[in-house]
């Protein structure tokens, strides 16, 4: 472990409590971060991690407790006060203006006017480039945000905080939407930042990343401080047990099962992307009953277009998609759902939920018009709530209030709500796209068991994931997608990360 001067306390949160009505999100939590330190904040979905950091960043006012910056007590009443105290935050869902350039986004709200009140954009772009080069962030200051990758968007958010003088940077679930290579790049970037004396608070639930990058880790469970550990003194199993309060099984108990007939058959599928360019170029794939097919590939090789074509969200140019032997080309999403197809979408907020609806309402989104949820065109409150209460308990959605607004749930609990609804639909084909994105290890364990249960019950499961561990752990067969085609199939026993990685880069023996 690198040397950290424990006398240089840049952030101290002492006995911080935050209540929302009767709900205690943070209960007398303490946190200390030192200069040049990467400090992980670990906890289950809904444990209170983001709430605590929103208190530090001034989005929420603490109910009780004290915050000290560089040893001095401060009242952080707004993000602008936090920024003035050298605190920056990169939120899980980025807050960038898509049509603006990288430079325009970074200086927004901190523009410096030149002659005649005109902003000197050339100088601003040079300033951005200088900071970018200093920390190895490597972004094009003149590119429009709508034209760059998600990983680049995150770099822009980090640059925006650094441009405002951040000395302590809060990263909220920073790797949730990144590819494996982008995760490596981010780890390098935050180590560069701490080498320059910056401090990083890393909100995460990914144990491997904590072990690879963090110096210290504070664990929160159900709003309470469980402990702070030196990361190189504990293993992943110990961290997981502290986080969820029990032993977690990282491996899925997978028994050999009998495969049935084809459920999903895709032949010669051609689909265009949003720009009108070919995204799928003659893709072939078959998923049988009692089988999990895992699709592995670098993000952007046609995974999203594959999901959208099969679920009726994107037109099919040519080729065929069949469920149980019947073609579903260009049917509506409701018609395809009627063929007993359920989907866990890769973007939960865009495709999986209505933020302003309650948990109970979101739990019946595909079935709101059917009995017992509707009678003669009128919603039936009691069955809707009863359904929600059953699924909330089964899938441990927190808080356990059917009337709670879905948009106010943590990202992980939003995901659990969606997964509960889709599995409860009892599909013949379950399409699971990034099903554990944003989930803690306890929830991941549950979701993996649920997917395996679907397979063991004779259902067909199409798993699309950027997590190679997940693909290897769950899949019976692994399909490698590259530039819009399936370029190879690997039986699970023949697959390892190296072999899959080479094929993902287009290398086929």
Secondary structure, 3 states (H helix, E strand, C coil): CCCCCCCCEEEEEEEEEEEECCEEEEEEEEEEEECCCEEEEEECCCCCHHHHHHHHCCCCCCCEEEEEECCEEECCCCHHHHHHCCEEEECCCCCCCCCCEHHHHHHCCCCCECHHHCECHHHHHHHHHHHHHHCCCCCCCCCEHHHCCHHHHHHHHHHHHHHCCCCEEEEECCCCCCCHHHHHHHHHHHHHHHHCCCEEEEEECCHHHHHHHCCEEEEEECCEEEEEEEHHHCCHHHHHHHHHCCCCCCCCCCCCCCCCCEEEEEEEEEEECCCCCEEEEEEEEEEECCEEEEEECCCCCCHHHHHHHHCCCCCCCEEEEEECCEECCCCCHHHHHCCCEEEECCCHHHHHCCCCCEHHHHCCCCCCCCCCCEECCEECHHHHHHHHHHHHHHHCCCCCCCCCEHHHCCHHHHHHHHHHHHHHCCCCEEEEECCCCCCCHHHHHHHHHHHHHHHHCCCEEEEECCCHHHHHHHCCEEEEEECCEEEEEEEHHHCCHHHHHHHHCCCCC
